[in-house]
Amino acid sequence: MPVTIKSAREIELMRAAGKILGKVHQDLGKKLEPGMTTFEIDRLGEEMIRSYGCIPSFKNYHGFPASVCISVNDEVVHGIPSKKRIIQEGDIVSLDIGVIYKGYHSDAARTHGIGEISKEAANLILRTRECFFAGMRYASAGCYLHQISASIHNCADKYRYGVVRDLVGHGIGSHLHEDPEVPNFRKFHKGIRLRPGMTLAVEPMINEGTGSVEWLDNDWTVVTRDHKLSAHYENTILITKGRPEILSVTEDEIAEGIWAPGGSE
């Protein structure tokens, strides 16, 4: 499908969806603790999503059986919640969540440390977020899509991390996945020129070791080939004439000062 430019009405609906998703991420992330099953985390996440009058984007999407993708340690994305999977002290857990509000999607991911985690794990989480914000320097009208991609890749290279190439970000709106694809790695062409009103899900997936991945037998869960840690940081963003508007930023992140709300349409 062609890359869509959202109307003022659509942008307002996506802002609302993103604000709700930010609240779900913030509240669910605070409930994670050792001994929880990933099934329990998914149940809590779905309850939160529905409490805001939203529908989980992922539930039954192409057959995915849950509302929250929960990926632990070497799992990159698409971890399927299970009553048998118990998170432990020292784990890192990525929550990838989507919501539908009045027909419009928002998609975001965060990686959390459970209890005391290693310095290496903590650095990976923080630096994956740093890769996302490196990309944001080029997420404005007049720049090219793959300037975002190259900046993410350059940031990961700085720390000698692996960048996943088999999975990419995407456009988003009335469909969960729209054009264009948004790679997290350098390309040899510029990609499309960004225009105000485009909405993208930008999602660096950064590995402690190799960027190579493989799929488990369930055909969903993606793991690092060397079984080292992976982290995931994603937001739905709005392209404007100036700095981008991050629609799914959490209140805690705003308070932390990593991103001020707003943008310039």
C-alpha positions as CSV (number, residue, x, y, z in Angstrom):
1,M,0.0,0.0,0.0
2,P,1.2,3.6,-0.5
3,V,2.7,5.5,2.4
4,T,-0.2,7.3,4.0
5,I,-0.3,10.9,5.2
6,K,-2.6,11.2,8.2
7,S,-5.3,13.8,8.4
8,A,-5.6,16.0,11.5
9,R,-8.4,13.8,12.8
10,E,-6.3,10.6,12.3
11,I,-3.4,12.2,14.1
12,E,-5.5,13.1,17.1
13,L,-6.7,9.5,17.3
14,M,-3.2,8.2,17.1
15,R,-2.1,10.6,19.8
16,A,-4.8,9.2,22.0
17,A,-3.8,5.6,21.2
18,G,-0.1,6.4,21.9
19,K,-0.9,8.1,25.2
20,I,-2.8,5.1,26.3
21,L,-0.1,2.7,25.2
22,G,2.5,4.8,27.1
23,K,0.4,4.4,30.3
24,V,0.0,0.6,29.7
25,H,3.8,0.2,29.3
26,Q,4.6,2.3,32.3
27,D,2.1,0.5,34.6
28,L,2.8,-3.0,33.4
29,G,6.6,-2.5,33.5
30,K,6.3,-1.6,37.2
31,K,4.5,-4.8,38.0
32,L,7.2,-7.1,36.7
33,E,8.9,-9.1,39.5
34,P,10.7,-12.4,39.9
35,G,8.4,-15.4,40.1
36,M,5.8,-14.1,37.6
37,T,4.8,-16.2,34.6
38,T,4.8,-14.6,31.2
39,F,1.2,-15.8,31.0
40,E,0.3,-13.6,34.1
41,I,2.1,-10.6,32.5
42,D,0.1,-11.0,29.4
43,R,-3.2,-11.3,31.3
44,L,-2.4,-8.1,33.2
45,G,-1.4,-6.3,30.0
46,E,-4.7,-7.2,28.3
47,E,-6.7,-6.1,31.3
48,M,-5.0,-2.7,31.2
49,I,-5.5,-2.3,27.4
50,R,-9.2,-3.1,27.6
51,S,-9.7,-0.9,30.7
52,Y,-9.0,2.1,28.4
53,G,-11.6,1.0,25.9
54,C,-8.9,-0.3,23.5
55,I,-8.4,-3.6,21.7
56,P,-5.0,-5.5,21.8
57,S,-3.4,-5.1,18.4
58,F,-1.6,-8.4,18.5
59,K,-4.2,-10.8,19.8
60,N,-5.0,-13.3,17.0
61,Y,-3.0,-11.1,14.6
62,H,-2.0,-13.7,12.0
63,G,-2.7,-16.3,14.7
64,F,-0.6,-14.8,17.5
65,P,-2.2,-16.2,20.6
66,A,-1.7,-13.4,23.1
67,S,-2.0,-9.6,23.7
68,V,1.7,-8.9,24.7
69,C,4.8,-10.2,23.0
70,I,7.0,-11.1,26.0
71,S,10.7,-11.9,25.1
72,V,13.2,-13.0,27.7
73,N,17.0,-12.7,27.6
74,D,18.1,-14.1,24.2
75,E,14.6,-13.8,22.8
76,V,14.5,-10.8,20.4
77,V,10.8,-10.5,19.7
78,H,7.5,-12.4,19.5
79,G,7.9,-14.4,22.7
80,I,4.6,-16.3,23.4
81,P,3.4,-16.0,27.0
82,S,3.2,-19.3,28.9
83,K,2.2,-20.5,32.3
84,K,5.5,-22.5,32.3
85,R,7.8,-19.5,31.6
86,I,8.8,-17.9,34.9
87,I,10.9,-14.7,34.9
88,Q,13.8,-14.8,37.3
89,E,16.0,-12.3,39.1
90,G,18.6,-11.0,36.7
91,D,16.5,-11.6,33.5
92,I,15.8,-8.9,31.0
93,V,12.2,-8.9,29.6
94,S,11.1,-7.1,26.5
95,L,7.4,-6.2,26.3
96,D,6.1,-5.4,22.8
97,I,2.5,-4.1,23.0
98,G,0.0,-2.7,20.5
99,V,-3.3,-1.1,21.1
100,I,-6.2,-0.1,18.8
101,Y,-8.1,3.0,19.7
102,K,-11.2,3.9,17.6
103,G,-9.7,2.0,14.7
104,Y,-6.1,3.3,15.0
105,H,-3.0,1.5,16.2
106,S,-0.1,2.4,18.4
107,D,2.9,0.1,18.8
108,A,5.7,0.3,21.3
109,A,8.3,-1.9,23.1
110,R,10.4,-1.6,26.2
111,T,13.0,-3.9,27.8
112,H,13.1,-4.2,31.6
113,G,15.6,-5.6,34.0
114,I,14.2,-7.9,36.7
115,G,15.6,-7.2,40.1
116,E,19.4,-6.9,40.1
117,I,20.8,-7.4,36.6
118,S,24.3,-7.4,35.3
119,K,26.1,-4.2,34.2
120,E,26.3,-5.6,30.7
121,A,22.5,-6.1,30.6
122,A,21.8,-2.7,32.0
123,N,24.1,-1.1,29.4
124,L,22.4,-3.0,26.6
125,I,19.0,-1.8,27.6
126,L,20.1,1.9,27.9
127,R,22.1,1.8,24.7
128,T,19.3,0.3,22.7
129,R,17.1,3.2,23.8
130,E,20.0,5.5,22.8
131,C,20.0,4.0,19.3
132,F,16.3,4.9,19.0
133,F,17.0,8.5,19.9
134,A,20.0,8.6,17.6
135,G,17.5,7.8,14.8
136,M,15.2,10.6,15.9
137,R,17.7,13.2,14.9
138,Y,16.7,12.5,11.3
139,A,13.0,11.8,11.8
140,S,11.7,15.1,10.4
141,A,10.2,16.2,7.1
142,G,12.8,16.7,4.4
143,C,15.1,14.0,5.7
144,Y,15.3,10.5,4.1
145,L,14.0,7.4,5.8
146,H,17.3,5.6,5.7
147,Q,19.0,8.4,7.5
148,I,17.1,7.2,10.6
149,S,18.3,3.6,9.8
150,A,21.9,4.6,9.4
151,S,22.0,6.6,12.6
152,I,20.5,3.7,14.6
153,H,23.2,1.4,13.1
154,N,26.0,3.8,13.7
155,C,25.0,4.1,17.4
156,A,25.0,0.3,17.8
157,D,28.4,0.0,16.1
158,K,29.8,2.5,18.6
159,Y,29.2,-0.2,21.3
160,R,30.1,-3.1,19.0
161,Y,26.6,-4.5,19.3
162,G,24.8,-6.6,16.6
163,V,21.9,-5.1,14.7
164,V,19.1,-7.4,13.7
165,R,18.6,-7.3,10.0
166,D,15.8,-9.9,9.6
167,L,13.2,-7.7,11.3
168,V,12.3,-4.1,10.7
169,G,10.0,-1.3,11.9
170,H,7.1,-0.2,9.8
171,G,4.5,2.4,9.0
172,I,1.4,2.4,11.2
173,G,-2.1,3.8,11.3
174,S,-5.4,2.2,10.6
175,H,-3.4,-1.0,10.0
176,L,-0.8,-2.3,12.4
177,H,1.8,-2.8,9.6
178,E,1.8,-0.3,6.7
179,D,4.4,0.9,4.3
180,P,7.2,1.8,4.5
181,E,9.5,-0.7,6.1
182,V,11.9,1.0,8.6
183,P,15.2,-0.8,8.9
184,N,17.5,-0.4,11.8
185,F,20.6,-0.9,9.6
186,R,22.4,1.1,6.9
187,K,21.1,0.8,3.3
188,F,22.9,1.8,0.1
189,H,20.0,4.1,-1.0
190,K,18.1,6.9,0.7
191,G,14.7,5.5,0.9
192,I,11.6,7.8,0.8
193,R,11.7,11.4,1.7
194,L,9.9,12.0,5.0
195,R,6.7,14.2,4.9
196,P,4.6,15.7,7.7
197,G,1.8,13.4,8.7
198,M,3.6,10.1,8.2
199,T,3.4,7.8,11.2
200,L,6.1,5.2,11.8
201,A,6.9,2.5,14.3
202,V,10.7,2.8,14.8
203,E,12.1,-0.2,16.8
204,P,15.8,-0.9,17.2
205,M,16.4,-4.6,18.1
206,I,20.0,-4.7,19.4
207,N,22.0,-7.7,20.4
208,E,24.8,-8.1,22.8
209,G,26.6,-10.3,20.3
210,T,25.9,-11.2,16.7
211,G,23.0,-9.6,14.8
212,S,22.1,-13.0,13.4
213,V,18.9,-14.6,14.6
214,E,16.8,-17.7,14.2
215,W,13.2,-18.7,14.7
216,L,12.1,-21.3,17.3
217,D,9.8,-24.2,16.3
218,N,6.7,-22.3,17.2
219,D,7.3,-20.1,14.1
220,W,7.0,-16.9,16.2
221,T,9.7,-16.5,18.7
222,V,13.0,-15.0,17.3
223,V,16.2,-15.7,19.3
224,T,19.8,-14.6,18.9
225,R,21.8,-17.2,17.1
226,D,24.6,-17.0,19.7
227,H,22.1,-16.9,22.6
228,K,23.5,-13.6,24.0
229,L,21.1,-11.0,25.2
230,S,18.8,-8.8,23.1
231,A,17.0,-5.6,23.9
232,H,14.1,-3.9,22.1
233,Y,13.0,-0.2,22.2
234,E,10.1,1.0,20.0
235,N,7.8,4.0,19.7
236,T,5.1,5.1,17.3
237,I,6.2,8.5,16.0
238,L,4.7,11.3,14.0
239,I,6.8,13.1,11.3
240,T,6.4,16.9,11.5
241,K,8.2,19.8,9.9
242,G,10.5,20.0,12.9
243,R,11.4,17.5,15.6
244,P,9.2,14.3,15.6
245,E,6.4,13.8,18.0
246,I,6.8,10.5,19.9
247,L,3.3,9.4,20.5
248,S,3.9,6.5,22.9
249,V,6.5,8.1,25.2
250,T,5.7,7.4,28.9
251,E,5.2,10.0,31.6
252,D,8.2,8.6,33.4
253,E,10.4,9.1,30.4
254,I,9.2,12.7,30.0
255,A,10.0,13.3,33.7
256,E,13.4,11.7,33.2
257,G,14.0,14.3,30.5
258,I,14.9,11.9,27.7
259,W,12.2,13.5,25.5
260,A,10.0,16.5,25.8
261,P,6.4,16.2,24.4
262,G,5.5,18.2,21.3
263,G,6.6,18.6,17.8
264,S,6.0,21.0,14.9
265,E,3.5,20.1,12.3
